[in-house]
Structure formats: structure tokens, C-alpha cells
Amino acid sequence: MFDAYIGRRNFLKLSTLGFIGTNTAKSELKHYDSSEGTAKSVIFIYLPGGIAAQESFDPKPLSPSEYRGPMQSIETNVPGILLNEKLSKTAKIADKLTIIRSMTHGEAAHERGTHNVFTGYKPSPAVQYPSMGAVVTHELGSRNDIPAYICVPNQPNEYAGTGYLSTAYGGFSLGSDPASDNFKVRDLNISVDQSRFATRRHVLEVVNKKFVNDNPSADNIKAMNTFYEKAYDLIGNSEARDAFKLEKETPELRDKYGRNTAGARMLLARRLVEAGARFITLTYGGWDMHDNILSGINNQMPAFDQGFAALIEDLSERGLLDSTLVCVISEFGRTPKINNTAGRDHWPKVFSSVLSGGGIKGGITYGTSDSTASDPDENPVEIPHWASTIYHQLGINADKELMAPGERPIEIVDFGKVIYDIII
């Protein structure tokens, strides 16, 4: 097996999914028995570090100053819904958003909180859970030669991987930031002509005959074979490759999104949805603001605000918002009180998430935090409920059991309940 793996890598010299390893589950690699739901795609916008709800989607203008913080709130286009003053563009598309203000869990460490939001599970020493992107790929498969699960710009953490599922369901990483001037997706521009490309694919088929067809129980080889087939499909399809090219967009639209990290990543996410990607994980910023939160929000929020509002408007104008579920989340929130260094510390008891499109209602908030953002007040939303709702909109039953190593059945999400109140 080792010789076959090395030989295939040497002759192909492709690493479009280079993070693929050897972890596999005892299940078929093509296991697409779920049906599409209202949402055909998800753009999962992750704000690493723990964004403060008070300085974003759940301001507390009537609280004492030590809880309210140093920033003001603004009205939105939905009467009664307030946002942070730096979300002025998002305020104009609030009628397209559901803002969940009662997210809660008990993990105050970054790693554990991140595991929660990427997998729907608390960390366990006994099981490596798959990310939502990997599960979606497992259940729904890919379309139009575009990878089903794409990480923009790269896999953000170990919890965004495949867990106990085969590595064939892993995310496609770009290899560079779309905001860079010389942005190129790693290995999409191969330096061989079509004849040599066809020859290499023929060699792949010959190798498959020997190592895959003649060895049907070799899960690791099957996973690697799936990787190479997907790589060839992507490289061989000019329309699929073009999905990654921001230069295809007009200068005016690129300006609208913002010629910065947030804008470029969100514009690329829209292009990938349009091309057929199922699940796009997009990371932006650093929100672990223990010190001087005013400066931190002023630096990070405007680009997010511009790019996010442009993304929602663009999807809506193209008729894609109804079939695209956009989600914004962080691993937890920040402490109710401003600390001695003018920042906020970790606080998983209550934080916010934003959902838009994909059959989710617009112009509402769901759940509340108390007057100081210390605890959920009404309709607390735990991570399994939130994750189950996303899966439901995609047409995936989160109660379904997948098979982990050792023939152990594990539900996609355990104890999750769909939040029907926010669904159209």
C-alpha cells in the first residue's frame, strides 16, 4: 500500500487536496443517500477568537457603561433591531437576517469551543468527529466537478477535517489568500498540454485497475483514488477552474465587496456557490479582544460589514439567496463586563449567530440574552440545535447514524432539535 501511494503521488505531482491522509471509516466512499433541501449550499463564515455579541449583533445600549462598552448602537431597516455602530451596511440588510442572540455552551477554551461549532459535538477523547463540511460531502456529494467542501483560504483548524469519516470527504484548500494580488489556487494551473494530461489520466486508470479494483477492501487506496479523480475532474473542467478567478468579476462589484481580505473571500464564496460548491468554510479576522476592544472592533468590523452586506445583496440579486444558507458564528462570546485592560474575556454562556437565506426567515431575532449579556434569557440555543437546523435546511437528517471505526454507529448530531421557529 505504501509503495502504491508514493508511486501515484510521484507520477501525478498534484496536491490539490494535499492535506488528505489515511484516516478512513468502514463505509462506502460514495454514500449520498440524503436528498437536497431548501438550501443547496452553505457559506459558513467563521470569526475566530470569539466575537463580542455586545460589540456586534446584540448591543446593550441601556446597560451600565461597564457592561454596555465603549461603542454605540444603530437602528436597522427592521424596527426594533439594533446593531453595533460599525455594522452600518449590515443594518440595511437586516430584513434578510435571522439573528440568534441566545447561543450557549459550556466550553471557555478556544479549541473546545471551535470543535463545538465545526462538528456540532463537544470534544471527546474517544472519537474524532467529522466537520459539518465533511458530513455534507458524505451525504450529498459534489456537483459540476467543483469540490463539495471548500475552505477559504485554507482548512482553518483540525476540527474542520473529516474525523472518523474517510479523508475522501475532506475540504479543498486554496493554498493562498484570494485577497492577495497574485492569487492563484494551488495546482489548478498545470504545466502540461492536453495530450500529456490525458496520458496521465490513462495511467491513473491503469493503476486503479491494479490497486483499487483488485483490492476492494483497501479503504485507504479507495480514498486516495477518490482524491485523484476529483483533482482530475476539477483541473479538466475549465468552467470549474474559472469559479476560482476573481478577475472574472467587474471592478465595480469587487469594489462593492471591498478589496480586502473579507471582501475577496466573500466574493469568492459567492462564485463557488454559483459553480456548485455545497459547503464553503470562510474565515475572517481575529476577535480574541482581551485588550482595547474599541480599537479591535474598529480595525476588524468595517471590512466584515462591507463584505457581508455585499454578499447577502449579491446572492439576493442573483436569485441565489433562497438556495444558499449563509451562517456567521464564532466559537463563543465575551464577558459581560469590560475588563481592566478595556477588553472582554472568554464567555461561552451567551453569544450570537446570524443566519440568512436557504429557507431561513428574514428580519427577526430569535432568543434573547439578559440585560447584561450574562446568560440566555429566552429560547437558549445549544450548538446541537443550531447544527441540526443547518443540516435540516440542506435536507440531511441529523439523527442519522454514520459508522465510525469499530462498527460504532454515531448520530450526525446528538440530541439536536431543529429550530422550526426560524424556518420559513
C-alpha positions as CSV (number, residue, x, y, z in Angstrom):
1,M,0.0,0.0,0.0
2,F,2.8,2.4,0.9
3,D,4.6,1.9,-2.5
4,A,1.3,2.4,-4.4
5,Y,0.6,5.6,-2.5
6,I,4.1,7.0,-3.1
7,G,4.1,6.0,-6.8
8,R,0.8,7.6,-7.5
9,R,1.9,10.8,-5.9
10,N,5.2,10.9,-7.8
11,F,3.7,10.3,-11.3
12,L,0.7,12.7,-10.8
13,K,2.5,15.5,-8.9
14,L,-0.8,17.0,-7.9
15,S,-1.6,18.2,-4.4
16,T,-4.9,20.0,-4.8
17,L,-6.2,18.1,-1.7
18,G,-2.8,17.7,-0.2
19,F,-4.0,17.5,3.4
20,I,-5.6,14.1,2.7
21,G,-4.2,11.5,5.0
22,T,-5.0,7.8,5.6
23,N,-7.9,8.0,8.1
24,T,-10.9,6.2,6.8
25,A,-14.2,4.8,8.2
26,K,-15.6,1.4,7.2
27,S,-18.2,2.8,4.9
28,E,-18.5,3.3,1.2
29,L,-16.9,6.4,-0.2
30,K,-19.9,7.2,-2.3
31,H,-22.7,7.4,0.3
32,Y,-25.0,10.1,-1.0
33,D,-28.4,8.9,0.3
34,S,-29.7,12.3,1.5
35,S,-31.7,14.5,-0.7
36,E,-31.3,18.2,-1.2
37,G,-33.3,20.5,1.0
38,T,-34.3,24.1,0.6
39,A,-30.6,25.1,0.9
40,K,-28.4,23.8,-1.9
41,S,-25.2,25.3,-0.4
42,V,-23.9,26.8,2.8
43,I,-21.4,29.6,3.3
44,F,-20.1,29.1,6.8
45,I,-18.4,32.3,7.9
46,Y,-16.3,31.7,10.9
47,L,-15.0,34.6,13.0
48,P,-12.1,33.0,15.0
49,G,-11.3,34.1,18.5
50,G,-14.8,34.8,19.9
51,I,-16.5,37.9,18.7
52,A,-18.3,40.0,21.4
53,A,-22.0,40.0,20.9
54,Q,-22.2,43.3,22.7
55,E,-20.0,44.9,20.0
56,S,-21.7,43.2,17.1
57,F,-25.2,41.6,16.9
58,D,-26.6,42.1,20.4
59,P,-25.7,45.6,21.7
60,K,-26.9,46.6,25.2
61,P,-27.5,50.4,24.9
62,L,-29.5,50.5,28.2
63,S,-26.9,48.7,30.3
64,P,-24.5,50.4,32.7
65,S,-21.4,51.6,30.9
66,E,-19.1,48.9,32.3
67,Y,-21.5,46.3,30.5
68,R,-22.5,48.4,27.5
69,G,-18.9,49.0,26.5
70,P,-17.4,51.9,24.6
71,M,-19.5,51.7,21.4
72,Q,-22.9,52.9,20.2
73,S,-25.7,51.0,18.6
74,I,-27.7,51.9,15.4
75,E,-31.1,51.3,14.0
76,T,-31.5,48.8,11.2
77,N,-34.1,48.6,8.4
78,V,-36.2,46.4,10.8
79,P,-37.8,48.4,13.6
80,G,-36.6,47.3,17.0
81,I,-33.5,45.5,15.8
82,L,-30.2,47.3,16.8
83,L,-26.7,46.5,15.8
84,N,-23.2,47.8,16.6
85,E,-22.4,51.2,15.0
86,K,-19.8,49.6,12.8
87,L,-22.4,47.4,11.1
88,S,-24.0,50.2,9.2
89,K,-24.1,48.3,5.9
90,T,-25.4,45.1,7.6
91,A,-28.1,47.3,9.2
92,K,-29.5,47.9,5.7
93,I,-30.0,44.2,5.0
94,A,-31.3,43.2,8.4
95,D,-34.6,42.3,6.8
96,K,-32.8,39.3,5.3
97,L,-31.3,38.0,8.5
98,T,-32.2,35.9,11.5
99,I,-30.1,36.9,14.4
100,I,-29.9,34.3,17.2
101,R,-28.9,36.1,20.4
102,S,-29.1,33.1,22.8
103,M,-26.4,30.8,21.6
104,T,-24.8,29.0,24.5
105,H,-22.4,26.2,25.5
106,G,-20.0,25.5,28.3
107,E,-16.6,25.5,26.7
108,A,-14.5,28.5,27.5
109,A,-11.3,27.3,25.8
110,H,-10.8,28.3,22.1
111,E,-10.0,24.7,21.0
112,R,-13.1,23.2,22.6
113,G,-15.4,25.9,21.5
114,T,-14.1,25.7,18.0
115,H,-14.7,21.9,18.0
116,N,-18.3,22.5,19.0
117,V,-19.2,24.9,16.2
118,F,-17.4,22.9,13.4
119,T,-18.7,19.5,14.4
120,G,-21.9,20.0,16.5
121,Y,-20.3,18.0,19.3
122,K,-18.3,18.6,22.4
123,P,-14.8,17.2,22.2
124,S,-14.3,13.6,23.1
125,P,-11.1,11.6,23.8
126,A,-12.7,8.5,22.3
127,V,-14.0,9.8,18.9
128,Q,-12.8,12.3,16.3
129,Y,-15.9,13.8,14.9
130,P,-16.2,15.0,11.3
131,S,-16.8,18.6,10.5
132,M,-20.1,19.7,9.0
133,G,-18.4,20.2,5.7
134,A,-17.2,16.6,5.6
135,V,-20.6,15.3,6.6
136,V,-22.3,17.4,3.9
137,T,-19.9,15.9,1.3
138,H,-20.5,12.4,2.6
139,E,-24.3,12.8,2.4
140,L,-24.7,14.9,-0.8
141,G,-21.6,14.5,-2.9
142,S,-20.2,17.1,-5.3
143,R,-21.7,18.9,-8.3
144,N,-20.3,20.2,-11.6
145,D,-16.7,19.0,-10.9
146,I,-16.4,21.5,-8.1
147,P,-15.3,20.1,-4.7
148,A,-18.3,19.8,-2.4
149,Y,-16.4,21.2,0.6
150,I,-14.0,24.1,0.1
151,C,-12.0,26.0,2.8
152,V,-11.3,29.7,2.1
153,P,-8.4,30.2,2.1
154,N,-7.3,27.0,3.9
155,Q,-8.6,24.5,6.4
156,P,-8.8,26.8,9.5
157,N,-8.2,24.2,12.2
158,E,-8.1,20.4,12.8
159,Y,-11.8,20.3,13.7
160,A,-12.7,21.3,10.1
161,G,-11.4,17.9,8.9
162,T,-13.1,14.6,8.3
163,G,-12.8,13.0,11.8
164,Y,-13.9,9.3,11.6
165,L,-15.1,9.6,8.0
166,S,-12.8,8.8,5.1
167,T,-10.4,11.5,4.1
168,A,-12.0,11.5,0.7
169,Y,-14.6,13.8,2.2
170,G,-12.1,16.4,3.2
171,G,-12.1,20.1,2.3
172,F,-10.4,21.6,-0.7
173,S,-7.9,24.3,0.4
174,L,-6.9,27.1,-1.9
175,G,-3.3,27.4,-0.8
176,S,-3.3,31.2,-0.8
177,D,-5.5,34.1,0.1
178,P,-7.9,35.4,-2.6
179,A,-7.1,39.0,-1.4
180,S,-3.5,38.8,-2.5
181,D,-2.5,40.5,-5.7
182,N,-1.1,37.3,-7.2
183,F,-3.8,34.9,-6.0
184,K,-3.7,31.5,-7.7
185,V,-5.3,28.3,-6.5
186,R,-2.6,25.8,-5.7
187,D,-2.1,23.3,-8.6
188,L,-5.0,24.4,-10.8
189,N,-2.7,25.7,-13.5
190,I,-0.8,22.6,-14.5
191,S,2.1,23.0,-16.9
192,V,1.3,20.1,-19.3
193,D,-0.6,20.1,-22.5
194,Q,-3.9,18.3,-23.0
195,S,-2.2,15.2,-24.6
196,R,0.1,14.7,-21.6
197,F,-2.8,15.4,-19.3
198,A,-4.9,12.7,-21.0
199,T,-1.9,10.3,-20.8
200,R,-1.6,10.8,-17.1
201,R,-5.3,10.2,-16.6
202,H,-5.0,6.9,-18.5
203,V,-2.1,5.9,-16.3
204,L,-4.3,6.6,-13.3
205,E,-6.9,4.3,-14.7
206,V,-4.3,1.5,-15.2
207,V,-3.0,2.0,-11.6
208,N,-6.6,1.9,-10.3
209,K,-7.2,-1.4,-12.1
210,K,-4.3,-2.9,-10.2
211,F,-4.6,-1.3,-6.8
212,V,-8.3,-0.5,-6.4
213,N,-10.4,-2.9,-8.4
214,D,-8.2,-5.9,-7.5
215,N,-8.2,-4.9,-3.8
216,P,-11.8,-3.8,-3.0
217,S,-11.2,-3.8,0.8
218,A,-8.4,-1.3,0.7
219,D,-10.1,1.8,2.2
220,N,-7.0,3.9,2.2
221,I,-6.4,3.3,-1.5
222,K,-10.0,4.0,-2.3
223,A,-9.8,7.3,-0.5
224,M,-6.7,8.3,-2.4
225,N,-8.3,7.2,-5.7
226,T,-11.3,9.4,-4.9
227,F,-8.9,12.3,-4.3
228,Y,-7.1,11.9,-7.6
229,E,-10.3,11.5,-9.6
230,K,-11.7,14.7,-8.0
231,A,-8.5,16.6,-8.8
232,Y,-8.6,15.5,-12.4
233,D,-12.2,16.4,-12.7
234,L,-11.5,19.9,-11.4
235,I,-8.4,20.5,-13.4
236,G,-10.0,19.2,-16.6
237,N,-13.1,21.4,-16.4
238,S,-12.4,25.0,-17.5
239,E,-15.7,26.2,-16.1
240,A,-14.9,24.7,-12.7
241,R,-11.5,26.3,-12.7
242,D,-12.9,29.6,-13.7
243,A,-15.0,29.7,-10.5
244,F,-11.9,30.5,-8.5
245,K,-11.0,33.5,-10.7
246,L,-12.0,36.8,-9.1
247,E,-10.7,38.7,-12.1
248,K,-13.9,37.5,-13.9
249,E,-15.9,39.9,-11.8
250,T,-16.4,43.6,-12.7
251,P,-14.2,46.2,-10.9
252,E,-17.4,47.8,-9.6
253,L,-18.5,44.6,-7.9
254,R,-15.1,43.9,-6.4
255,D,-15.1,47.5,-5.0
256,K,-18.6,46.9,-3.5
257,Y,-17.4,43.8,-1.7
258,G,-14.2,45.6,-0.7
259,R,-10.7,45.0,-2.0
260,N,-9.5,43.5,1.3
261,T,-9.4,40.1,3.0
262,A,-13.1,39.9,3.9
263,G,-14.4,41.2,0.6
264,A,-12.3,39.0,-1.6
265,R,-13.1,35.8,0.5
266,M,-16.8,36.5,0.4
267,L,-16.9,37.3,-3.3
268,L,-15.0,34.1,-4.0
269,A,-17.5,32.2,-1.8
270,R,-20.4,33.6,-3.9
271,R,-18.6,32.4,-7.1
272,L,-18.1,29.0,-5.7
273,V,-21.8,28.7,-4.7
274,E,-22.7,29.7,-8.2
275,A,-20.5,27.0,-9.6
276,G,-22.0,24.3,-7.4
277,A,-20.0,24.0,-4.2
278,R,-22.0,22.5,-1.3
279,F,-20.2,23.8,1.8
280,I,-17.8,26.7,2.0
281,T,-15.9,27.4,5.2
282,L,-14.7,31.0,5.2
283,T,-12.6,32.5,8.0
284,Y,-12.1,36.2,8.6
285,G,-10.3,38.3,11.3
286,G,-9.2,37.7,14.8
287,W,-11.7,38.5,17.5
288,D,-9.9,37.5,20.7
289,M,-10.0,41.0,22.1
290,H,-8.9,40.8,25.7
291,D,-7.4,44.3,25.4
292,N,-8.8,47.6,23.9
293,I,-11.9,46.2,22.3
294,L,-12.8,49.6,20.8
295,S,-9.6,49.6,18.7
296,G,-10.1,45.9,17.8
297,I,-13.6,46.3,16.6
298,N,-12.8,49.5,14.7
299,N,-10.0,47.6,12.9
300,Q,-11.8,44.4,12.1
301,M,-15.5,45.2,11.7
302,P,-15.7,47.6,8.8
303,A,-14.3,45.2,6.2
304,F,-16.6,42.4,7.5
305,D,-19.6,44.7,7.4
306,Q,-18.9,45.8,3.8
307,G,-18.2,42.2,2.5
308,F,-21.0,40.5,4.4
309,A,-23.7,43.1,3.3
310,A,-22.4,42.9,-0.3
311,L,-22.6,39.1,-0.2
312,I,-26.2,39.0,1.0
313,E,-27.3,41.6,-1.5
314,D,-25.4,39.9,-4.4
315,L,-26.9,36.5,-3.6
316,S,-30.3,38.0,-3.4
317,E,-30.0,39.9,-6.7
318,R,-28.8,36.8,-8.5
319,G,-31.7,34.7,-7.1
320,L,-29.2,32.6,-5.1
321,L,-30.1,33.6,-1.5
322,D,-33.2,31.4,-1.3
323,S,-31.0,28.3,-2.0
324,T,-27.9,29.5,-0.1
325,L,-27.7,29.4,3.7
326,V,-25.2,32.0,5.0
327,C,-24.1,31.5,8.5
328,V,-21.9,33.7,10.8
329,I,-20.6,32.3,14.0
330,S,-17.7,32.4,16.4
331,E,-16.6,29.8,19.0
332,F,-18.0,31.8,21.9
333,G,-18.7,35.3,23.1
334,R,-17.1,37.7,25.5
335,T,-17.6,38.6,29.2
336,P,-20.5,40.8,30.2
337,K,-18.2,43.4,31.8
338,I,-15.3,45.3,30.3
339,N,-12.1,44.2,32.0
340,N,-9.2,46.3,33.4
341,T,-7.5,46.5,30.0
342,A,-10.6,47.8,28.2
343,G,-11.4,44.4,26.6
344,R,-13.6,41.4,27.2
345,D,-12.5,37.9,28.1
346,H,-14.0,34.5,27.1
347,W,-17.7,33.8,27.8
348,P,-19.4,30.8,26.3
349,K,-22.6,31.2,28.3
350,V,-24.2,33.5,25.7
351,F,-23.2,34.7,22.2
352,S,-24.8,35.3,18.8
353,S,-25.0,33.7,15.4
354,V,-26.5,35.1,12.2
355,L,-28.3,33.1,9.5
356,S,-29.6,34.3,6.1
357,G,-31.2,32.6,3.2
358,G,-31.6,28.9,2.5
359,G,-35.2,28.9,3.8
360,I,-34.5,30.9,7.0
361,K,-36.8,33.8,7.9
362,G,-35.5,37.3,7.5
363,G,-36.0,40.4,9.7
364,I,-36.2,38.6,13.0
365,T,-34.2,37.9,16.1
366,Y,-34.5,34.6,17.9
367,G,-33.8,34.1,21.6
368,T,-32.6,36.8,23.9
369,S,-29.8,37.4,26.3
370,D,-30.4,39.1,29.6
371,S,-29.8,42.8,30.1
372,T,-26.1,42.5,30.7
373,A,-25.4,39.7,28.2
374,S,-24.5,37.3,31.0
375,D,-26.9,34.5,30.2
376,P,-29.6,33.5,27.7
377,D,-32.9,34.8,28.8
378,E,-35.4,33.3,26.3
379,N,-35.1,30.3,23.9
380,P,-31.5,29.3,24.6
381,V,-29.9,27.7,21.5
382,E,-27.3,25.0,22.1
383,I,-24.9,24.0,19.4
384,P,-26.6,20.7,18.5
385,H,-29.9,22.5,17.8
386,W,-28.1,25.1,15.7
387,A,-26.2,22.5,13.7
388,S,-29.3,20.3,13.3
389,T,-31.2,23.3,11.8
390,I,-28.4,23.8,9.2
391,Y,-28.5,20.2,8.3
392,H,-32.2,20.2,8.1
393,Q,-32.2,23.0,5.6
394,L,-29.7,21.0,3.5
395,G,-32.0,18.0,3.5
396,I,-29.9,16.0,5.9
397,N,-31.4,14.2,8.9
398,A,-29.1,15.0,11.8
399,D,-30.4,12.0,13.6
400,K,-29.0,9.6,11.0
401,E,-26.3,7.3,12.2
402,L,-22.9,7.1,10.5
403,M,-20.5,4.3,11.0
404,A,-17.3,5.1,12.9
405,P,-14.3,2.7,13.2
406,G,-15.1,-0.4,15.1
407,E,-18.6,-0.6,13.6
408,R,-19.8,2.1,16.0
409,P,-22.9,4.0,14.9
410,I,-22.8,7.7,15.7
411,E,-25.5,10.2,15.0
412,I,-24.6,13.1,12.8
413,V,-25.7,15.3,15.7
414,D,-26.7,14.0,19.1
415,F,-29.7,15.5,21.0
416,G,-30.2,18.2,18.4
417,K,-33.6,19.7,17.7
418,V,-34.4,21.7,14.6
419,I,-35.4,25.3,15.4
420,Y,-38.6,25.4,13.3
421,D,-39.5,28.9,14.5
422,I,-36.8,30.5,12.3
423,I,-37.7,28.5,9.2
424,I,-40.0,29.9,6.5
